[in-house]
């Protein structure tokens, strides 16, 4: 359970860093509010993953193929 908890923490870390810490650093550095707002859009895919992930599971993206096609060549054969 500790490993699962650690993995959950680490997977959420990029959202935390792009969401709050980066904004605080930019504010202290004197970056204007409009630029900080644009950087906040970097977290949007993480926030909306519950919307687009089922679509990728259901429909085949034209250029990408199914998920097993995204794996390295050796891993896809097993």
DSSP file (Angstrom, degrees, kcal/mol; ACC not computed):
  #  RESIDUE AA STRUCTURE BP1 BP2  ACC     N-H-->O    O-->H-N    N-H-->O    O-->H-N    TCO  KAPPA ALPHA  PHI   PSI    X-CA   Y-CA   Z-CA
    1    1 A X     >        0   0    0      0, 0.0     4,-2.5     0, 0.0     5,-0.2   0.000 360.0 360.0 360.0 -31.4    0.0    0.0    0.0
    2    2 A X  H  >  +     0   0    0      2,-0.2     4,-2.6     1,-0.2     5,-0.2   0.907 360.0  49.9 -64.5 -40.4    2.9    2.3    0.6
    3    3 A X  H  > S+     0   0    0      2,-0.2     4,-2.6     1,-0.2    -1,-0.2   0.918 111.3  48.9 -63.8 -42.6    4.1    1.9   -3.0
    4    4 A X  H  > S+     0   0    0      2,-0.2     4,-2.2     1,-0.2    -2,-0.2   0.908 111.8  49.2 -63.2 -42.1    0.6    2.6   -4.3
    5    5 A X  H  X S+     0   0    0     -4,-2.5     4,-2.1     2,-0.2    -2,-0.2   0.910 111.8  48.7 -64.2 -41.7    0.4    5.7   -2.1
    6    6 A X  H  X S+     0   0    0     -4,-2.6     4,-2.7     2,-0.2    -2,-0.2   0.910 110.5  50.6 -64.0 -42.3    3.8    6.9   -3.3
    7    7 A X  H  X S+     0   0    0     -4,-2.6     4,-2.2     1,-0.2    -1,-0.2   0.895 110.2  50.2 -63.6 -39.6    2.9    6.3   -7.0
    8    8 A X  H  X S+     0   0    0     -4,-2.2     4,-1.1     2,-0.2    -1,-0.2   0.892 111.7  48.3 -64.0 -40.2   -0.3    8.3   -6.5
    9    9 A X  H  X S+     0   0    0     -4,-2.1     4,-0.7     1,-0.2     3,-0.4   0.936 112.8  47.2 -64.6 -47.0    1.6   11.2   -4.9
   10   10 A X  H >X S+     0   0    0     -4,-2.7     4,-0.5     1,-0.2     3,-0.5   0.852 108.4  55.0 -66.8 -35.1    4.2   11.2   -7.6
   11   11 A X  H 3< S+     0   0    0     -4,-2.2     4,-0.3     1,-0.2    -1,-0.2   0.790 110.6  46.1 -70.4 -25.4    1.6   11.1  -10.5
   12   12 A X  H 3X S+     0   0    0     -4,-1.1     4,-1.7    -3,-0.4     3,-0.2   0.565  90.4  87.3 -89.4  -9.1   -0.1   14.2   -9.0
   13   13 A X  H <X S+     0   0    0     -4,-0.7     4,-2.7    -3,-0.5     5,-0.2   0.885  82.1  55.0 -61.7 -42.8    3.1   16.1   -8.5
   14   14 A X  H  X S+     0   0    0     -4,-0.5     4,-2.6     1,-0.2     5,-0.3   0.895 107.7  51.0 -59.7 -37.3    3.3   17.7  -12.0
   15   15 A X  H  > S+     0   0    0     -4,-0.3     4,-1.9    -3,-0.2    -1,-0.2   0.912 111.4  47.8 -65.0 -41.1   -0.2   19.1  -11.6
   16   16 A X  H  X>S+     0   0    0     -4,-1.7     4,-2.5     2,-0.2     5,-1.3   0.928 113.3  47.9 -63.8 -44.7    0.8   20.6   -8.3
   17   17 A X  I  <>S+     0   0    0     -4,-2.7     5,-2.3     1,-0.2     6,-0.2   0.912 118.0  39.3 -66.0 -42.3    4.0   22.1   -9.7
   18   18 A X  I  <5S+     0   0    0     -4,-2.6    -1,-0.2    -5,-0.2    -2,-0.2   0.781 119.2  49.8 -77.3 -24.4    2.4   23.6  -12.8
   19   19 A X  I  <5S-     0   0    0     -4,-1.9    -2,-0.2    -5,-0.3    -3,-0.2   0.916 130.4  -5.5 -82.5 -44.3   -0.7   24.7  -10.9
   20   20 A X  I  X5S+     0   0    0     -4,-2.5     4,-2.1    -5,-0.2    -3,-0.2   0.776 124.8  52.4-122.5 -45.8    0.5   26.5   -7.8
   21   21 A X  I  ><S+     0   0    0     -5,-1.3     4,-2.4     1,-0.2     5,-0.2   0.927 110.8  48.8 -66.3 -44.5    4.2   26.5   -7.2
   22   22 A X  H  ><S+     0   0    0     -5,-2.3     4,-2.4    -6,-0.3    -1,-0.2   0.893 110.9  51.5 -61.9 -39.5    5.1   27.8  -10.7
   23   23 A X  H  > S+     0   0    0     -6,-0.2     4,-2.1     2,-0.2    -1,-0.2   0.904 110.1  49.0 -64.4 -40.9    2.5   30.6  -10.4
   24   24 A X  H  X S+     0   0    0     -4,-2.1     4,-2.2     2,-0.2    -2,-0.2   0.906 111.2  49.9 -65.7 -41.1    4.0   31.7   -7.0
   25   25 A X  H  X S+     0   0    0     -4,-2.4     4,-1.6     1,-0.2    -2,-0.2   0.923 111.4  48.3 -63.0 -43.7    7.5   31.7   -8.4
   26   26 A X  H  <>S+     0   0    0     -4,-2.4     5,-2.5     1,-0.2     4,-0.5   0.874 109.7  52.4 -66.5 -36.1    6.5   33.8  -11.4
   27   27 A X  H ><5S+     0   0    0     -4,-2.1     3,-1.0     1,-0.2    -1,-0.2   0.916 110.0  48.3 -65.4 -41.8    4.6   36.3   -9.2
   28   28 A X  H 3<5S+     0   0    0     -4,-2.2    -1,-0.2     1,-0.2    -2,-0.2   0.816 108.4  55.5 -66.5 -29.5    7.7   36.7   -7.0
   29   29 A X  T 3<5S-     0   0    0     -4,-1.6    -1,-0.2    -5,-0.2    -2,-0.2   0.528 119.7-110.1 -81.3  -5.5    9.8   37.2  -10.2
   30   30 A X  T < 5 +     0   0    0     -3,-1.0     2,-0.2    -4,-0.5    -3,-0.2   0.692  58.8 161.1  87.6  19.6    7.6   40.0  -11.3
   31   31 A X      < -     0   0    0     -5,-2.5    -1,-0.2    -6,-0.1    -2,-0.0  -0.531  44.4-107.1 -73.1 139.5    5.9   38.3  -14.3
   32   32 A X     >  -     0   0    0     -2,-0.2     4,-1.8     1,-0.1     3,-0.3  -0.224  24.5-112.2 -69.2 160.1    2.7   40.0  -15.3
   33   33 A X  H  > S+     0   0    0      1,-0.2     4,-2.1     2,-0.2     5,-0.1   0.816 112.6  58.0 -64.8 -34.4   -0.7   38.4  -14.6
   34   34 A X  H  > S+     0   0    0      2,-0.2     4,-1.7     1,-0.2    -1,-0.2   0.902 107.5  47.5 -64.7 -40.5   -1.6   37.7  -18.2
   35   35 A X  H  > S+     0   0    0     -3,-0.3     4,-2.0     2,-0.2    -1,-0.2   0.897 110.0  52.3 -67.9 -40.0    1.5   35.6  -18.7
   36   36 A X  H  X S+     0   0    0     -4,-1.8     4,-1.4     1,-0.2    -1,-0.2   0.893 107.5  53.7 -62.0 -38.7    0.9   33.7  -15.5
   37   37 A X  H  X S+     0   0    0     -4,-2.1     4,-0.7     1,-0.2    -1,-0.2   0.877 106.3  51.7 -63.2 -38.2   -2.6   33.0  -16.8
   38   38 A X  H >< S+     0   0    0     -4,-1.7     3,-0.9     1,-0.2     4,-0.3   0.894 108.2  51.4 -65.5 -39.4   -1.2   31.5  -20.0
   39   39 A X  H >< S+     0   0    0     -4,-2.0     3,-1.5     1,-0.2     4,-0.3   0.797  99.7  65.0 -67.1 -27.0    1.1   29.2  -18.0
   40   40 A X  H >< S+     0   0    0     -4,-1.4     3,-1.3     1,-0.3    -1,-0.2   0.771  88.6  68.8 -65.6 -24.0   -1.9   28.1  -16.0
   41   41 A X  G X< S+     0   0    0     -3,-0.9     3,-1.3    -4,-0.7     4,-0.4   0.682  80.7  77.0 -67.5 -16.6   -3.3   26.6  -19.2
   42   42 A X  G <  S+     0   0    0     -3,-1.5     3,-0.4    -4,-0.3     4,-0.3   0.803  92.9  51.6 -63.8 -27.7   -0.5   24.0  -19.1
   43   43 A X  G <> S+     0   0    0     -3,-1.3     4,-2.1    -4,-0.3    -1,-0.3   0.518  84.3  91.9 -85.0  -5.3   -2.4   22.1  -16.4
   44   44 A X  H <> S+     0   0    0     -3,-1.3     4,-2.4     1,-0.2    -1,-0.2   0.889  81.5  52.8 -60.9 -43.3   -5.6   22.0  -18.4
   45   45 A X  H  4 S+     0   0    0     -4,-0.4    -1,-0.2    -3,-0.4     4,-0.2   0.897 110.6  48.9 -60.7 -37.3   -4.9   18.6  -20.0
   46   46 A X  H >4 S+     0   0    0     -4,-0.3     3,-0.9     1,-0.2     4,-0.3   0.912 112.5  48.3 -64.4 -41.2   -4.4   17.1  -16.6
   47   47 A X  H 3< S+     0   0    0     -4,-2.1     3,-0.4     1,-0.2    -2,-0.2   0.870 117.1  40.7 -67.5 -37.6   -7.6   18.6  -15.3
   48   48 A X  T >X S+     0   0    0     -4,-2.4     3,-1.8     1,-0.2     4,-1.6   0.210  79.2 110.8 -97.5  15.1   -9.7   17.5  -18.3
   49   49 A X  H <> S+     0   0    0     -3,-0.9     4,-2.6     1,-0.3     5,-0.3   0.851  70.4  63.9 -59.7 -34.2   -8.2   14.0  -18.6
   50   50 A X  H 34 S+     0   0    0     -3,-0.4     4,-0.4    -4,-0.3    -1,-0.3   0.727 106.5  46.3 -63.0 -19.1  -11.4   12.4  -17.4
   51   51 A X  H <> S+     0   0    0     -3,-1.8     4,-0.6     2,-0.1    -2,-0.2   0.910 120.2  32.6 -86.6 -49.2  -13.0   13.8  -20.5
   52   52 A X  H  X S+     0   0    0     -4,-1.6     4,-1.8     1,-0.2     5,-0.2   0.747 104.7  70.5 -86.4 -22.9  -10.5   12.9  -23.2
   53   53 A X  H  X S+     0   0    0     -4,-2.6     4,-1.7    -5,-0.2    -1,-0.2   0.928  99.1  48.3 -63.1 -45.4   -9.2    9.6  -21.9
   54   54 A X  H  > S+     0   0    0     -4,-0.4     4,-2.0    -5,-0.3    -1,-0.2   0.849 108.8  55.6 -62.9 -30.7  -12.4    7.6  -22.5
   55   55 A X  H  X S+     0   0    0     -4,-0.6     4,-2.8     1,-0.2    -1,-0.2   0.899 107.3  48.3 -66.4 -39.1  -12.5    9.0  -26.0
   56   56 A X  H  < S+     0   0    0     -4,-1.8     5,-0.2     1,-0.2    -1,-0.2   0.816 112.4  50.1 -69.2 -29.7   -9.0    7.7  -26.7
   57   57 A X  H  < S+     0   0    0     -4,-1.7    -2,-0.2    -5,-0.2    -1,-0.2   0.852 118.4  37.6 -73.0 -34.4  -10.0    4.3  -25.3
   58   58 A X  H  < S+     0   0    0     -4,-2.0     2,-0.3    -5,-0.2    -2,-0.2   0.902 117.0  44.6 -85.8 -44.3  -13.2    4.2  -27.5
   59   59 A X  S  < S-     0   0    0     -4,-2.8     2,-0.6    -5,-0.2    -1,-0.1  -0.786  79.2-122.6-109.5 147.5  -12.0    5.7  -30.8
   60   60 A X        -     0   0    0     -2,-0.3     2,-0.2     6,-0.1     6,-0.1  -0.765  26.0-130.0 -87.9 117.5   -8.8    5.0  -32.7
   61   61 A X  B  >  -A   65   0A   0     -2,-0.6     4,-2.3     4,-0.5     3,-0.1  -0.476  19.1-129.1 -63.9 137.2   -6.8    8.2  -33.3
   62   62 A X  T  4 S+     0   0    0      1,-0.2    -1,-0.1     2,-0.2    -2,-0.0   0.902 101.3  31.3 -58.7 -47.9   -5.9    8.3  -37.0
   63   63 A X  T  4 S+     0   0    0      1,-0.1    -1,-0.2     2,-0.1    -2,-0.1   0.704 125.0  43.3 -86.2 -19.2   -2.2    8.9  -36.7
   64   64 A X  T  4 S-     0   0    0      1,-0.1    -2,-0.2    -3,-0.1    -1,-0.1   0.794  83.5-158.1-101.2 -31.0   -1.5    7.1  -33.4
   65   65 A X  B  <  -A   61   0A   0     -4,-2.3    -4,-0.5     3,-0.1    -1,-0.1  -0.287  48.6 -26.7  76.9-171.9   -3.5    3.8  -33.6
   66   66 A X  S >  S-     0   0    0     -6,-0.1     3,-1.4     1,-0.1     4,-0.5  -0.200  72.4 -97.8 -70.1 168.6   -4.5    1.9  -30.5
   67   67 A X  G >> S+     0   0    0      1,-0.3     3,-1.9     2,-0.2     4,-0.7   0.852 122.2  61.6 -58.9 -36.9   -2.5    2.1  -27.3
   68   68 A X  G 34 S+     0   0    0      1,-0.3     3,-0.5     2,-0.2    -1,-0.3   0.777  98.0  60.2 -63.8 -21.5   -0.5   -1.0  -28.0
   69   69 A X  G <4 S+     0   0    0     -3,-1.4    -1,-0.3     1,-0.2    -2,-0.2   0.671  97.9  58.4 -74.6 -17.1    0.8    0.7  -31.0
   70   70 A X  T <4 S+     0   0    0     -3,-1.9    -1,-0.2    -4,-0.5    -2,-0.2   0.657  89.4  93.4 -84.9 -16.1    2.3    3.4  -28.8
   71   71 A X  S  < S-     0   0    0     -4,-0.7     5,-0.1    -3,-0.5    -3,-0.0  -0.311  92.5 -87.2 -73.7 158.5    4.4    0.9  -26.9
   72   72 A X     >  -     0   0    0      1,-0.1     4,-1.7     3,-0.0     3,-0.4  -0.273  46.0-105.1 -59.4 156.0    8.0    0.1  -27.9
   73   73 A X  H  > S+     0   0    0      1,-0.2     4,-0.7     2,-0.2    -1,-0.1   0.858 118.1  48.8 -56.4 -42.4    8.2   -2.6  -30.5
   74   74 A X  H  4 S+     0   0    0      1,-0.2     3,-0.5     2,-0.2     4,-0.4   0.862 110.8  50.2 -68.1 -35.9    9.4   -5.3  -28.1
   75   75 A X  H >4 S+     0   0    0     -3,-0.4     3,-0.7     1,-0.2    -1,-0.2   0.792 102.4  61.1 -74.4 -27.1    6.7   -4.6  -25.6
   76   76 A X  H 3< S+     0   0    0     -4,-1.7    -1,-0.2     1,-0.2    -2,-0.2   0.718  96.8  60.3 -73.2 -20.2    3.9   -4.8  -28.1
   77   77 A X  T 3<        0   0    0     -4,-0.7    -1,-0.2    -3,-0.5    -2,-0.2   0.684 360.0 360.0 -81.9 -16.9    4.6   -8.4  -29.0
   78   78 A X    <         0   0    0     -3,-0.7    -1,-0.2    -4,-0.4    -2,-0.1   0.469 360.0 360.0 -86.0 360.0    4.1   -9.8  -25.6
